[in-house]
Amino acid sequence: MSISGGTDEAARSDSALTDAEVQRLREDFPILQTQVNGHPLAYLDSGATSQRPLAVLDAERDFASTLNAAVHRGAHTLAAEATEVFEDARATVARFVGADDGEIVWTSNATEALNLIAYSISNAASGRGGAAAERFRLREGDEIVTTEMEHHANLIPWQELAARTGATLRVIPLDDDGALRLDVAAEIIGPRTRLIAVTHVSNVLGVINPVSTVVSLAREVGALVVLDACQSAPHLPLDVRALDVDFAVLSGHKMLGPTGIGALYGRRELLEAMPPFLTGGSMITTVTTTEAEYLPPPQRFEAGTQRVSQAVALAAAIDYLTAVGMPRIAAHEAAFGRRLVDGLAAIDGVRVLGAGIDLPRVGLASFDVAGIHSHDVGQFLDDRGIAVRVGHHCAQPLHRRLGIISSTRASTYLYTTEAEVDAVIDGVQAAIDFFRRGA
Ligand SMILES: Cc1ncc(COP(=O)(O)O)c(C=O)c1O
């Protein structure tokens, strides 16, 4: 990695990355040197998936070239070494989020991690897991609470869980700006609430939600808290113990890692009591033709052959992020988030979603351009080599609440330059000029 820890840089441990540092970081990302539509690529779609530095690409390739073997299965040397690096990678994720190694379960992405929790709970509801799993049993009259701003991945699994168990799904609404109505949350969360699922950072608004308020409400009534950390783990220092959540999920591909790997954090005593979701090889101690005994967590939740090279590459991504410094990445993102929001909101005809919310943010802004479809805005920017996301960003209820069906989203990361942020803002103004002229 090219960023160095010289004295000056070390002294700036909480300050935003300098332009020179970002330029040096960019050299580590081969894709950022490419051209798109005759322009240097300006990648403003890290909220969907991030780009990978050489250290991550090399880690995956090195594993495949020198260590590839199935983990927790073979007695041969390669299998033992592969198992060791796989478990080291788990420890890296655990350290990164402030958890113990045994509290991290590998999944293929955050969506699978959320479904794992929901299906384990409904397995408990149907009597699996015995007395230990009693605390997860949902019944008619019980309530699951989520919010109107969730990504579909943190909404549909709870709709399905409610349908399977007879529990009721309740939704914390948003105000006209898109902020969580915490006053209403305090009314909704009550003695019937068994589980609350909330996103740490909205993938549409870019705001960092006041999770501690939701956790306090949950603690008052003994409800479990599931945190969707997909958009926070890549961009902020994350400490699941300090946040006092029961579960948290993240996706490797949003934090410089490969696709196909994600992680679930679960408080140890909860994972120990939860029945498995997927069953099969590698998660058992004894099997007869009629029944099976399961391993303790995390292996109990890791049925089948594991994604080892992806786990190792995710650990390399975390090492990279840690070396740059999460507080510095957060400061970089906060500055660019503000620049995007202010620059876009100043354009006549542009409505930045959540612009009025007074909360800290990451480097992500979604916006609606009056009279121009988000797909046209995205296409116009793409012609300039600028990659953004268009559509509903898997958050249809949030868009519906704000009175629109789609938006354009620009999202930054540690490799984003100020010039790229300004190119988005200039590009949106140019798109408006172009389409209005044509109208
Ligand atoms: C807030 C949030 N939650 C969950 C997800 C789902 O992540 P994945 O598709 O990697 O499972 C995303 C991805 O866009 C997201 O932004």
PDBQT file of the ligand as one rigid body, heavy atoms in Angstrom, charges set to zero:
ROOT
HETATM    1  C1  LIG A 501     -27.980  -0.503   3.652  1.00  0.00    +0.000 C 
HETATM    2  C2  LIG A 501     -27.818  -1.780   2.898  1.00  0.00    +0.000 A 
HETATM    3  N1  LIG A 501     -28.245  -2.915   3.456  1.00  0.00    +0.000 NA
HETATM    4  C3  LIG A 501     -28.121  -4.103   2.857  1.00  0.00    +0.000 A 
HETATM    5  C4  LIG A 501     -27.552  -4.190   1.590  1.00  0.00    +0.000 A 
HETATM    6  C5  LIG A 501     -27.436  -5.542   0.958  1.00  0.00    +0.000 C 
HETATM    7  O1  LIG A 501     -26.110  -5.858   0.698  1.00  0.00    +0.000 OA
HETATM    8  P1  LIG A 501     -25.768  -7.147  -0.196  1.00  0.00    +0.000 P 
HETATM    9  O2  LIG A 501     -26.549  -6.978  -1.470  1.00  0.00    +0.000 OA
HETATM   10  O3  LIG A 501     -24.313  -7.090  -0.378  1.00  0.00    +0.000 OA
HETATM   11  O4  LIG A 501     -26.235  -8.317   0.548  1.00  0.00    +0.000 OA
HETATM   12  C6  LIG A 501     -27.112  -3.036   0.956  1.00  0.00    +0.000 A 
HETATM   13  C7  LIG A 501     -26.553  -3.088  -0.412  1.00  0.00    +0.000 C 
HETATM   14  O5  LIG A 501     -26.763  -2.215  -1.218  1.00  0.00    +0.000 OA
HETATM   15  C8  LIG A 501     -27.243  -1.797   1.622  1.00  0.00    +0.000 A 
HETATM   16  O6  LIG A 501     -26.832  -0.657   1.080  1.00  0.00    +0.000 OA
ENDROOT
TORSDOF 0
